[in-house]
Amino acid sequence: MHRPCVMVVGIDGVRLDLLPQLDTPHLDAVTRAGFLAPVEIDQATPTMSGPCWATVLTGVGVTKHGVWSNSPRGHRLDAFPDFTTRLAADHGRRTFAAGGWAPMFLAQQGGPLITAPSRLSYIAPTADTPAGWDACDQAVTAEAARIIGSDEDLDACFVYLGAVDETAHFHGCGPTYRQAVETADRRLGQLTAALRSRPGRDREDWTVIVVTDHGHRDEGGHGGHSPEERTAWVAACGPGLSAATPPATIRHADVAAHVYTAVGLAPDPHWSLDGTPLTTP
């Protein structure tokens, strides 16, 4: 029997409407093997990284996890932990998280959003600039690919890439931003190649989920209610999702719900998840 495993790759701030214009072969491969579908951020959720990523990671909305901004003070992540923490602490699963955004990984500004995975790799950007974040993302990708491609036991992992979002804040959604999305796709390719190279790959069934948190206005920036800001997306492939039609509506909270299902756990009703698995009709 094959071991079920999940890799979630979070790419911050990627506009769905621009993807068809870009060279993203690795995201396209996930889409061909499964699906890519829009996520409409609900009106209660600010179109900011903190609230949206908290929903992705916990499977519950803002009224439950209590993260309303990029400074997640006053959150309820003790009651609604991220999936890497719940799987490790309560179910003995091996989990891994990597990235460079401090509120997600460090006990600063009211964080972290990700509390206690089995293994954590935090690599800070040298500066909050597109160049600083590009170097950070490359270092995160290299370290994550090293661990994912090893013989280390892994049940679920989360890798965060932030350079696309930072580029939009500096340059808007023009050519430089589009190049940053294509670079993020190449890093997705490094991570999926690492999965394929695992020594025990023939004994594992991997689900791959790629997700963005929010979009951007043309001039760069988010936090408002425009369709460009409120439209996110999820791409996924794996057991039960291959060459499938996605559900009619997908929400950010569905990502964590599907992670639990994909590793063979039925979500406990006491978890009060708002999401449901990315199963198909």
Backbone as CSV, one residue per row, in Angstrom:
resi,resn,N_x,N_y,N_z,CA_x,CA_y,CA_z,C_x,C_y,C_z
1,MET,0.846,-1.197,0.000,0.000,0.000,0.000,0.877,1.242,0.000
2,HIS,0.562,2.188,-0.887,1.357,3.397,-0.990,1.020,4.373,0.140
3,ARG,2.033,5.102,0.567,1.862,6.082,1.630,1.340,7.390,1.032
4,PRO,0.229,7.928,1.545,-0.288,9.188,1.016,0.456,10.379,1.594
5,CYS,0.851,11.318,0.746,1.627,12.483,1.154,1.114,13.716,0.402
6,VAL,1.381,14.897,0.956,0.896,16.137,0.362,1.985,17.205,0.391
7,MET,2.132,17.914,-0.720,2.955,19.117,-0.767,2.072,20.293,-1.179
8,VAL,2.057,21.339,-0.338,1.347,22.579,-0.650,2.394,23.658,-0.903
9,VAL,2.299,24.311,-2.049,3.195,25.414,-2.388,2.357,26.687,-2.447
10,GLY,2.683,27.640,-1.579,1.990,28.912,-1.547,2.816,29.980,-2.246
11,ILE,2.256,30.568,-3.301,2.941,31.630,-4.042,2.133,32.908,-3.832
12,ASP,2.711,33.864,-3.172,1.982,35.043,-2.710,1.693,36.009,-3.866
13,GLY,0.427,36.428,-3.971,0.077,37.568,-4.804,0.070,37.351,-6.298
14,VAL,-0.366,36.186,-6.782,-0.356,35.886,-8.214,-1.749,36.086,-8.800
15,ARG,-1.870,36.990,-9.739,-3.160,37.265,-10.361,-3.558,36.155,-11.323
16,LEU,-4.775,35.678,-11.154,-5.281,34.595,-11.998,-5.436,35.040,-13.446
17,ASP,-5.909,36.262,-13.685,-6.212,36.691,-15.051,-4.972,36.826,-15.913
18,LEU,-3.788,36.934,-15.299,-2.559,37.062,-16.070,-1.908,35.729,-16.403
19,LEU,-2.287,34.670,-15.709,-1.607,33.386,-15.907,-1.639,32.892,-17.354
20,PRO,-2.768,33.024,-18.094,-2.761,32.518,-19.469,-1.744,33.206,-20.374
21,GLN,-1.267,34.384,-19.986,-0.310,35.124,-20.805,1.141,34.758,-20.504
22,LEU,1.353,33.925,-19.493,2.700,33.690,-18.978,3.185,32.284,-19.265
23,ASP,4.514,32.130,-19.227,5.155,30.833,-19.442,5.300,30.140,-18.087
24,THR,4.349,29.275,-17.761,4.329,28.590,-16.462,4.160,27.080,-16.681
25,PRO,5.149,26.426,-17.265,4.977,25.006,-17.615,4.750,24.094,-16.422
26,HIS,5.302,24.424,-15.268,5.164,23.529,-14.123,3.787,23.661,-13.479
27,LEU,3.271,24.871,-13.387,1.889,25.033,-12.952,0.936,24.428,-13.969
28,ASP,1.258,24.576,-15.251,0.425,23.967,-16.297,0.394,22.450,-16.154
29,ALA,1.514,21.863,-15.758,1.554,20.406,-15.594,0.651,19.964,-14.454
30,VAL,0.648,20.714,-13.346,-0.268,20.402,-12.248,-1.707,20.513,-12.744
31,THR,-1.986,21.562,-13.495,-3.340,21.782,-14.005,-3.780,20.654,-14.932
32,ARG,-2.892,20.235,-15.832,-3.247,19.141,-16.763,-3.523,17.842,-16.026
33,ALA,-2.778,17.590,-14.954,-2.967,16.357,-14.191,-4.152,16.443,-13.244
34,GLY,-4.644,17.651,-12.994,-5.763,17.839,-12.084,-6.624,18.991,-12.533
35,PHE,-6.502,20.136,-11.851,-7.289,21.298,-12.249,-6.675,22.565,-11.676
36,LEU,-7.076,23.697,-12.233,-6.835,25.016,-11.679,-8.171,25.721,-11.643
37,ALA,-8.522,26.297,-10.505,-9.837,26.914,-10.339,-9.727,28.194,-9.535
38,PRO,-10.594,29.165,-9.810,-10.557,30.412,-9.050,-11.060,30.238,-7.637
39,VAL,-10.584,31.102,-6.765,-11.074,31.226,-5.394,-11.521,32.678,-5.225
40,GLU,-12.766,32.883,-4.891,-13.227,34.233,-4.594,-13.146,34.450,-3.082
41,ILE,-12.310,35.403,-2.682,-12.152,35.700,-1.261,-13.448,36.314,-0.753
42,ASP,-13.964,35.783,0.339,-15.253,36.260,0.835,-15.129,37.679,1.373
43,GLN,-16.267,38.355,1.450,-16.284,39.769,1.810,-15.799,40.027,3.230
44,ALA,-15.866,39.025,4.105,-15.425,39.216,5.490,-13.911,39.205,5.631
45,THR,-13.215,38.651,4.645,-11.772,38.450,4.757,-11.009,39.571,4.070
46,PRO,-10.173,40.306,4.788,-9.342,41.319,4.131,-8.423,40.663,3.097
47,THR,-8.244,41.327,1.970,-7.375,40.772,0.923,-5.917,41.070,1.264
48,MET,-5.481,40.472,2.353,-4.128,40.627,2.860,-3.540,39.248,3.129
49,SER,-2.223,39.171,3.170,-1.559,37.879,3.303,-1.914,37.179,4.609
50,GLY,-1.865,37.895,5.725,-2.111,37.250,7.016,-3.436,36.526,7.087
51,PRO,-4.560,37.209,6.850,-5.854,36.526,6.929,-5.998,35.400,5.910
52,CYS,-5.560,35.644,4.681,-5.764,34.632,3.633,-4.913,33.394,3.875
53,TRP,-3.632,33.585,4.233,-2.797,32.409,4.496,-3.251,31.674,5.739
54,ALA,-3.742,32.396,6.744,-4.265,31.720,7.935,-5.432,30.814,7.572
55,THR,-6.291,31.259,6.672,-7.416,30.433,6.244,-6.938,29.219,5.459
56,VAL,-5.970,29.428,4.555,-5.403,28.303,3.800,-4.834,27.256,4.746
57,LEU,-4.090,27.702,5.740,-3.334,26.793,6.615,-4.197,26.108,7.662
58,THR,-5.253,26.782,8.120,-6.058,26.230,9.212,-7.329,25.550,8.748
59,GLY,-7.857,25.942,7.594,-9.125,25.381,7.136,-10.341,26.056,7.738
60,VAL,-10.137,27.207,8.411,-11.259,27.973,8.965,-11.107,29.434,8.555
61,GLY,-12.224,30.168,8.614,-12.225,31.551,8.201,-11.794,32.511,9.289
62,VAL,-11.824,33.806,8.950,-11.285,34.829,9.840,-12.038,34.913,11.169
63,THR,-13.328,34.668,11.155,-14.079,34.788,12.411,-13.685,33.718,13.410
64,LYS,-13.089,32.636,12.939,-12.615,31.586,13.841,-11.131,31.745,14.169
65,HIS,-10.276,31.862,13.146,-8.838,31.923,13.467,-8.421,33.298,13.981
66,GLY,-9.188,34.330,13.721,-8.928,35.627,14.329,-7.738,36.388,13.787
67,VAL,-7.257,36.034,12.594,-6.156,36.781,11.973,-6.771,37.767,10.984
68,TRP,-6.711,39.032,11.316,-7.382,40.063,10.517,-6.415,40.954,9.759
69,SER,-5.117,40.772,9.979,-4.137,41.637,9.326,-2.825,40.876,9.213
70,ASN,-1.781,41.580,8.766,-0.460,40.953,8.681,0.269,40.927,10.019
71,SER,-0.331,41.500,11.047,0.166,41.370,12.416,-0.883,40.574,13.185
72,PRO,-0.715,39.269,13.272,-1.811,38.411,13.739,-2.017,38.374,15.246
73,ARG,-1.872,39.509,15.905,-2.110,39.544,17.349,-3.583,39.254,17.640
74,GLY,-3.818,38.560,18.742,-5.185,38.238,19.121,-5.780,37.065,18.373
75,HIS,-4.940,36.293,17.695,-5.438,35.156,16.923,-5.911,34.030,17.848
76,ARG,-6.553,33.033,17.221,-7.019,31.855,17.953,-6.400,30.588,17.342
77,LEU,-5.141,30.677,16.987,-4.470,29.546,16.358,-4.212,28.407,17.332
78,ASP,-4.342,28.673,18.624,-4.252,27.572,19.572,-5.446,26.633,19.414
79,ALA,-6.609,27.189,19.119,-7.809,26.380,18.902,-7.916,25.888,17.471
80,PHE,-7.331,26.653,16.530,-7.425,26.310,15.111,-6.024,26.328,14.507
81,PRO,-5.210,25.310,14.792,-3.823,25.311,14.334,-3.707,25.035,12.834
82,ASP,-2.548,25.401,12.298,-2.254,25.080,10.902,-2.099,23.576,10.731
83,PHE,-2.231,23.110,9.491,-2.234,21.659,9.265,-0.894,21.015,9.563
84,THR,0.231,21.724,9.389,1.519,21.096,9.711,1.653,20.851,11.204
85,THR,1.083,21.746,11.997,1.140,21.594,13.453,0.166,20.536,13.944
86,ARG,-1.066,20.576,13.467,-2.053,19.587,13.924,-1.615,18.172,13.559
87,LEU,-1.124,17.989,12.357,-0.705,16.647,11.936,0.468,16.141,12.780
88,ALA,1.409,17.034,13.096,2.573,16.616,13.877,2.225,16.393,15.341
89,ALA,1.505,17.343,15.928,1.267,17.292,17.372,0.227,16.257,17.764
90,ASP,-0.823,16.140,16.978,-1.954,15.294,17.367,-1.977,13.935,16.689
91,HIS,-1.225,13.776,15.592,-1.337,12.541,14.825,0.012,11.911,14.497
92,GLY,1.086,12.470,15.027,2.391,11.855,14.861,2.894,11.818,13.438
93,ARG,2.383,12.696,12.590,2.829,12.732,11.200,4.050,13.635,11.065
94,ARG,4.880,13.330,10.079,6.072,14.126,9.822,5.706,15.264,8.872
95,THR,5.897,16.494,9.347,5.541,17.659,8.554,6.733,18.594,8.447
96,PHE,6.707,19.431,7.413,7.812,20.330,7.120,7.242,21.616,6.557
97,ALA,7.790,22.751,6.978,7.379,24.051,6.451,8.615,24.891,6.196
98,ALA,8.574,25.676,5.111,9.719,26.502,4.740,9.229,27.810,4.140
99,GLY,9.957,28.882,4.417,9.624,30.172,3.836,10.371,31.282,4.544
100,GLY,10.082,32.524,4.131,10.828,33.646,4.667,9.998,34.796,5.190
101,TRP,8.663,34.625,5.267,7.831,35.722,5.773,7.704,35.595,7.285
102,ALA,8.234,36.575,8.018,8.364,36.466,9.471,7.052,36.178,10.193
103,PRO,5.932,36.875,9.911,4.702,36.580,10.667,4.203,35.147,10.497
104,MET,4.605,34.505,9.412,4.174,33.130,9.191,4.997,32.137,10.000
105,PHE,6.273,32.478,10.262,7.194,31.488,10.809,7.814,31.850,12.158
106,LEU,7.771,33.120,12.560,8.459,33.547,13.777,7.479,34.090,14.803
107,ALA,7.878,34.004,16.067,7.070,34.534,17.161,7.302,36.038,17.270
108,GLN,6.884,36.737,16.213,6.995,38.184,16.149,5.682,38.747,15.631
109,GLN,5.379,39.990,15.991,4.188,40.682,15.492,2.909,39.875,15.746
110,GLY,2.919,39.051,16.784,1.755,38.227,17.076,1.783,36.872,16.422
111,GLY,2.786,36.584,15.586,2.887,35.293,14.917,3.487,34.241,15.851
112,PRO,3.749,33.057,15.310,3.664,32.685,13.900,2.319,32.068,13.527
113,LEU,2.028,32.105,12.231,0.848,31.397,11.736,1.088,29.891,11.756
114,ILE,2.312,29.486,11.455,2.699,28.072,11.490,3.445,27.845,12.796
115,THR,2.857,27.041,13.671,3.327,26.997,15.052,4.420,25.960,15.300
116,ALA,4.151,24.705,14.980,5.082,23.650,15.391,5.065,22.468,14.432
117,PRO,5.543,22.661,13.205,5.722,21.489,12.342,6.855,20.619,12.861
118,SER,6.965,19.416,12.342,8.074,18.557,12.759,9.414,19.190,12.426
119,ARG,9.453,19.910,11.303,10.706,20.523,10.863,10.386,21.852,10.205
120,LEU,11.179,22.863,10.506,10.938,24.202,9.985,12.228,24.763,9.404
121,SER,12.134,25.376,8.228,13.264,26.085,7.627,12.826,27.514,7.347
122,TYR,13.310,28.439,8.168,13.014,29.855,7.967,14.270,30.531,7.453
123,ILE,14.140,31.212,6.318,15.261,31.932,5.715,14.787,33.343,5.441
124,ALA,15.301,34.307,6.167,14.825,35.682,6.047,15.381,36.353,4.803
125,PRO,14.581,37.205,4.151,15.131,38.019,3.059,16.131,39.027,3.613
126,THR,17.143,39.340,2.843,18.135,40.322,3.281,17.558,41.733,3.282
127,ALA,16.507,41.959,2.486,15.830,43.251,2.434,14.429,43.025,1.893
128,ASP,13.489,43.877,2.299,12.136,43.783,1.773,12.062,44.509,0.438
129,THR,12.749,43.941,-0.531,12.787,44.449,-1.900,12.586,43.259,-2.830
130,PRO,12.245,43.501,-4.086,12.141,42.369,-5.009,13.407,41.528,-5.080
131,ALA,14.579,42.177,-5.118,15.830,41.413,-5.176,16.060,40.621,-3.905
132,GLY,15.774,41.241,-2.760,15.944,40.531,-1.503,15.033,39.328,-1.398
133,TRP,13.792,39.487,-1.840,12.848,38.370,-1.780,13.137,37.318,-2.840
134,ASP,13.659,37.730,-3.979,14.017,36.738,-4.994,15.109,35.816,-4.469
135,ALA,16.122,36.397,-3.852,17.202,35.583,-3.271,16.669,34.703,-2.148
136,CYS,15.766,35.249,-1.345,15.163,34.466,-0.263,14.410,33.268,-0.821
137,ASP,13.572,33.508,-1.815,12.785,32.412,-2.392,13.675,31.330,-2.994
138,GLN,14.781,31.759,-3.618,15.664,30.751,-4.196,16.323,29.913,-3.109
139,ALA,16.725,30.548,-2.019,17.317,29.800,-0.902,16.288,28.876,-0.260
140,VAL,15.054,29.363,-0.081,13.988,28.530,0.477,13.732,27.335,-0.425
141,THR,13.654,27.585,-1.731,13.388,26.497,-2.674,14.499,25.454,-2.643
142,ALA,15.746,25.910,-2.624,16.869,24.972,-2.600,16.838,24.110,-1.340
143,GLU,16.573,24.739,-0.189,16.531,23.979,1.055,15.334,23.031,1.080
144,ALA,14.180,23.517,0.633,13.001,22.650,0.616,13.200,21.487,-0.351
145,ALA,13.770,21.753,-1.514,14.011,20.673,-2.475,14.996,19.651,-1.915
146,ARG,15.981,20.119,-1.161,16.942,19.187,-0.556,16.240,18.244,0.414
147,ILE,15.358,18.781,1.240,14.671,17.954,2.233,13.606,17.086,1.577
148,ILE,12.823,17.671,0.684,11.769,16.907,0.024,12.344,15.796,-0.841
149,GLY,13.490,16.045,-1.451,14.095,15.045,-2.324,14.920,13.997,-1.602
150,SER,15.001,14.086,-0.280,15.801,13.143,0.495,14.968,11.912,0.857
151,ASP,15.572,11.030,1.633,14.847,9.845,2.090,14.146,10.091,3.424
152,GLU,14.053,11.354,3.839,13.374,11.691,5.084,11.886,11.406,4.975
153,ASP,11.327,10.813,6.025,9.886,10.582,6.046,9.154,11.919,6.067
154,LEU,8.186,12.063,5.164,7.374,13.269,5.107,5.943,12.870,4.803
155,ASP,5.015,13.427,5.565,3.603,13.230,5.273,2.990,14.461,4.628
156,ALA,3.392,15.639,5.074,2.836,16.874,4.529,3.864,17.986,4.658
157,CYS,3.945,18.829,3.631,4.861,19.955,3.683,4.221,21.190,3.063
158,PHE,4.704,22.341,3.497,4.234,23.629,2.992,5.443,24.485,2.682
159,VAL,5.497,25.022,1.461,6.599,25.882,1.039,6.010,27.213,0.585
160,TYR,6.519,28.306,1.155,6.007,29.644,0.875,7.017,30.433,0.051
161,LEU,6.530,31.060,-1.033,7.341,31.916,-1.894,6.720,33.309,-1.937
162,GLY,7.506,34.343,-1.637,6.938,35.677,-1.481,7.388,36.733,-2.474
163,ALA,8.301,36.403,-3.400,8.887,37.432,-4.263,7.883,38.046,-5.232
164,VAL,6.922,37.274,-5.701,5.949,37.820,-6.656,5.184,38.970,-6.015
165,ASP,4.718,38.786,-4.804,3.966,39.824,-4.103,4.822,41.063,-3.891
166,GLU,6.051,40.889,-3.451,6.925,42.030,-3.201,7.199,42.785,-4.498
167,THR,7.348,42.063,-5.592,7.591,42.704,-6.882,6.407,43.564,-7.299
168,ALA,5.197,43.071,-7.087,4.008,43.859,-7.429,3.946,45.137,-6.606
169,HIS,4.305,45.065,-5.335,4.267,46.261,-4.494,5.242,47.324,-4.997
170,PHE,6.362,46.920,-5.558,7.355,47.878,-6.040,7.102,48.318,-7.475
171,HIS,6.657,47.392,-8.329,6.647,47.653,-9.770,5.272,47.551,-10.427
172,GLY,4.226,47.235,-9.641,2.940,46.996,-10.275,2.935,45.665,-10.995
173,CYS,1.895,45.444,-11.792,1.716,44.128,-12.428,2.157,44.134,-13.886
174,GLY,3.231,44.831,-14.183,3.768,44.896,-15.528,4.789,43.818,-15.814
175,PRO,5.729,44.071,-16.727,6.681,43.041,-17.172,7.531,42.449,-16.052
176,THR,7.989,43.271,-15.098,8.837,42.745,-14.020,8.049,41.774,-13.144
177,TYR,6.808,42.128,-12.865,5.935,41.239,-12.084,5.711,39.926,-12.822
178,ARG,5.474,40.018,-14.105,5.203,38.800,-14.884,6.430,37.897,-14.931
179,GLN,7.596,38.499,-15.012,8.823,37.701,-14.938,8.950,37.018,-13.582
180,ALA,8.529,37.713,-12.526,8.609,37.126,-11.182,7.682,35.915,-11.062
181,VAL,6.505,35.976,-11.687,5.603,34.817,-11.674,6.260,33.643,-12.403
182,GLU,6.892,33.908,-13.530,7.550,32.836,-14.281,8.719,32.249,-13.500
183,THR,9.426,33.087,-12.760,10.504,32.585,-11.905,9.943,31.704,-10.792
184,ALA,8.826,32.122,-10.198,8.186,31.291,-9.174,7.777,29.951,-9.747
185,ASP,7.327,29.936,-10.988,6.959,28.669,-11.614,8.173,27.759,-11.767
186,ARG,9.320,28.326,-12.116,10.527,27.495,-12.207,10.871,26.905,-10.842
187,ARG,10.626,27.663,-9.788,10.882,27.130,-8.441,9.876,26.037,-8.087
188,LEU,8.645,26.196,-8.516,7.687,25.099,-8.377,8.214,23.864,-9.084
189,GLY,8.818,24.034,-10.243,9.405,22.915,-10.964,10.521,22.236,-10.189
190,GLN,11.348,23.021,-9.485,12.389,22.426,-8.641,11.781,21.558,-7.548
191,LEU,10.671,22.025,-6.974,10.038,21.286,-5.880,9.366,20.008,-6.388
192,THR,8.686,20.082,-7.518,8.055,18.866,-8.049,9.109,17.874,-8.544
193,ALA,10.227,18.382,-9.057,11.313,17.473,-9.449,11.887,16.774,-8.219
194,ALA,11.982,17.490,-7.102,12.467,16.878,-5.869,11.545,15.751,-5.422
195,LEU,10.227,15.954,-5.562,9.289,14.869,-5.233,9.567,13.632,-6.070
196,ARG,9.755,13.848,-7.352,9.965,12.696,-8.250,11.266,11.963,-7.956
197,SER,12.230,12.679,-7.343,13.537,12.060,-7.098,13.629,11.362,-5.753
198,ARG,12.570,11.409,-4.945,12.639,10.774,-3.633,12.972,9.288,-3.753
199,PRO,13.876,8.785,-2.924,14.237,7.371,-3.020,13.049,6.425,-2.877
200,GLY,12.065,6.796,-2.066,10.901,5.929,-1.877,9.684,6.342,-2.671
201,ARG,9.896,7.114,-3.734,8.776,7.680,-4.486,7.814,6.611,-4.998
202,ASP,8.325,5.443,-5.357,7.448,4.402,-5.908,6.545,3.787,-4.842
203,ARG,6.761,4.145,-3.577,5.904,3.655,-2.496,5.039,4.773,-1.905
204,GLU,4.996,5.923,-2.579,4.265,7.081,-2.078,3.290,7.604,-3.134
205,ASP,2.170,8.116,-2.680,1.206,8.804,-3.542,1.134,10.252,-3.101
206,TRP,1.640,11.156,-3.931,1.709,12.561,-3.576,0.566,13.359,-4.189
207,THR,-0.065,14.158,-3.368,-0.964,15.208,-3.818,-0.176,16.512,-3.831
208,VAL,-0.310,17.286,-4.895,0.355,18.586,-5.010,-0.720,19.659,-5.115
209,ILE,-0.652,20.644,-4.231,-1.586,21.769,-4.240,-0.765,23.054,-4.335
210,VAL,-1.103,23.894,-5.299,-0.467,25.200,-5.463,-1.557,26.244,-5.258
211,VAL,-1.270,27.262,-4.439,-2.320,28.208,-4.072,-1.727,29.601,-3.926
212,THR,-2.511,30.602,-4.308,-2.150,31.989,-4.025,-3.150,32.565,-3.040
213,ASP,-2.751,33.643,-2.373,-3.587,34.200,-1.312,-4.516,35.304,-1.786
214,HIS,-4.072,36.139,-2.715,-4.864,37.276,-3.191,-4.245,37.745,-4.494
215,GLY,-4.904,38.679,-5.144,-4.348,39.290,-6.338,-3.760,40.659,-6.054
216,HIS,-3.712,41.495,-7.089,-3.157,42.850,-6.983,-3.893,43.778,-7.939
217,ARG,-3.931,45.043,-7.580,-4.350,46.053,-8.533,-3.275,46.213,-9.605
218,ASP,-3.642,46.772,-10.754,-2.671,46.933,-11.839,-1.431,47.680,-11.376
219,GLU,-1.619,48.710,-10.565,-0.497,49.518,-10.103,0.251,48.877,-8.939
220,GLY,-0.202,47.717,-8.492,0.387,47.040,-7.341,-0.321,47.444,-6.067
221,GLY,-0.495,46.499,-5.182,-1.185,46.752,-3.929,-2.469,45.953,-3.837
222,HIS,-2.883,45.698,-2.615,-4.077,44.901,-2.365,-4.610,45.264,-0.995
223,GLY,-5.716,44.671,-0.617,-6.384,45.018,0.619,-7.772,45.561,0.384
224,GLY,-8.098,45.800,-0.893,-9.400,46.335,-1.258,-10.354,45.272,-1.749
225,HIS,-11.378,45.709,-2.479,-12.469,44.822,-2.865,-12.583,44.634,-4.376
226,SER,-11.605,45.070,-5.139,-11.695,44.917,-6.589,-11.605,43.440,-6.968
227,PRO,-12.166,43.073,-8.127,-12.049,41.673,-8.569,-10.601,41.216,-8.687
228,GLU,-9.706,42.108,-9.099,-8.297,41.725,-9.236,-7.678,41.364,-7.892
229,GLU,-8.123,42.028,-6.826,-7.600,41.744,-5.490,-8.290,40.547,-4.845
230,ARG,-9.590,40.401,-5.065,-10.373,39.374,-4.378,-10.293,38.006,-5.056
231,THR,-9.741,37.948,-6.261,-9.673,36.671,-6.966,-8.332,35.996,-6.713
232,ALA,-8.379,34.834,-6.098,-7.199,33.990,-5.917,-7.420,32.713,-6.734
233,TRP,-6.620,31.678,-6.484,-6.807,30.425,-7.226,-6.114,29.279,-6.498
234,VAL,-6.552,28.074,-6.854,-5.950,26.831,-6.370,-5.755,25.911,-7.564
235,ALA,-4.585,25.293,-7.665,-4.337,24.220,-8.630,-3.968,22.976,-7.836
236,ALA,-4.467,21.825,-8.254,-4.209,20.611,-7.479,-4.242,19.389,-8.372
237,CYS,-3.411,18.419,-8.034,-3.441,17.125,-8.699,-3.029,16.064,-7.691
238,GLY,-3.390,14.839,-7.978,-3.062,13.746,-7.087,-4.190,12.745,-7.047
239,PRO,-4.116,11.766,-6.152,-5.154,10.737,-6.066,-6.543,11.355,-5.902
240,GLY,-7.445,10.924,-6.763,-8.811,11.427,-6.719,-9.013,12.752,-7.411
241,LEU,-7.921,13.390,-7.866,-8.018,14.692,-8.513,-7.526,14.659,-9.947
242,SER,-6.844,13.626,-10.349,-6.228,13.582,-11.658,-7.265,13.680,-12.766
243,ALA,-6.987,14.570,-13.726,-7.834,14.750,-14.900,-9.295,14.907,-14.509
244,ALA,-9.526,15.647,-13.430,-10.872,15.734,-12.869,-11.435,17.136,-13.033
245,THR,-12.718,17.229,-12.960,-13.401,18.511,-12.939,-13.501,18.967,-11.487
246,PRO,-13.055,20.195,-11.187,-13.080,20.626,-9.788,-14.498,20.887,-9.310
247,PRO,-14.677,20.971,-8.011,-15.984,21.354,-7.493,-16.402,22.716,-8.038
248,ALA,-17.682,23.010,-8.012,-18.183,24.262,-8.575,-17.593,25.470,-7.864
249,THR,-17.374,25.375,-6.567,-16.825,26.484,-5.789,-15.701,25.970,-4.913
250,ILE,-14.573,26.667,-4.958,-13.432,26.319,-4.114,-13.114,27.520,-3.237
251,ARG,-12.827,27.243,-1.968,-12.475,28.283,-1.014,-11.084,28.006,-0.459
252,HIS,-10.458,29.043,0.057,-9.146,28.861,0.668,-9.172,27.806,1.773
253,ALA,-10.253,27.764,2.544,-10.330,26.814,3.657,-10.331,25.362,3.190
254,ASP,-10.638,25.141,1.913,-10.676,23.773,1.398,-9.288,23.146,1.312
255,VAL,-8.239,23.991,1.260,-6.883,23.448,1.109,-6.514,22.584,2.312
256,ALA,-6.637,23.128,3.522,-6.300,22.341,4.715,-7.207,21.125,4.846
257,ALA,-8.490,21.303,4.536,-9.408,20.167,4.617,-8.964,19.046,3.694
258,HIS,-8.490,19.410,2.510,-8.043,18.365,1.584,-6.727,17.739,2.042
259,VAL,-5.846,18.527,2.659,-4.602,17.951,3.167,-4.907,16.803,4.127
260,TYR,-5.832,17.031,5.059,-6.160,15.979,6.021,-6.704,14.743,5.312
261,THR,-7.609,14.958,4.387,-8.199,13.835,3.653,-7.140,13.105,2.832
262,ALA,-6.241,13.872,2.212,-5.243,13.270,1.337,-4.252,12.403,2.096
263,VAL,-4.006,12.709,3.374,-3.093,11.857,4.156,-3.848,10.778,4.915
264,GLY,-5.139,10.635,4.632,-5.905,9.521,5.189,-6.616,9.801,6.484
265,LEU,-6.794,11.082,6.831,-7.494,11.433,8.060,-8.866,12.021,7.735
266,ALA,-9.875,11.552,8.407,-11.190,12.182,8.310,-11.203,13.353,9.282
267,PRO,-11.419,14.587,8.812,-11.441,15.724,9.729,-12.423,15.507,10.876
268,ASP,-11.957,15.741,12.086,-12.782,15.583,13.275,-13.807,16.716,13.338
269,PRO,-15.087,16.411,13.591,-16.079,17.498,13.717,-15.702,18.537,14.765
270,HIS,-14.958,18.131,15.788,-14.560,19.080,16.821,-13.558,20.117,16.302
271,TRP,-12.939,19.856,15.157,-12.040,20.846,14.578,-12.811,22.037,14.014
272,SER,-14.091,21.843,13.732,-14.960,22.908,13.207,-14.401,23.537,11.940
273,LEU,-13.904,22.705,11.041,-13.375,23.241,9.789,-14.486,23.871,8.962
274,ASP,-14.156,24.951,8.287,-15.072,25.565,7.337,-14.880,24.996,5.938
275,GLY,-13.705,24.427,5.670,-13.413,23.898,4.349,-13.863,22.465,4.195
276,THR,-13.959,22.051,2.944,-14.247,20.671,2.581,-13.181,20.216,1.577
277,PRO,-12.932,18.910,1.478,-11.893,18.430,0.572,-12.159,18.814,-0.885
278,LEU,-11.098,18.876,-1.652,-11.181,19.215,-3.074,-11.621,18.004,-3.888
279,THR,-12.631,17.326,-3.408,-13.129,16.169,-4.130,-13.935,16.631,-5.330
280,THR,-14.164,15.735,-6.245,-14.840,16.077,-7.484,-16.219,15.479,-7.514
281,PRO,-17.130,16.056,-8.307,-18.486,15.515,-8.364,-18.501,14.073,-8.844
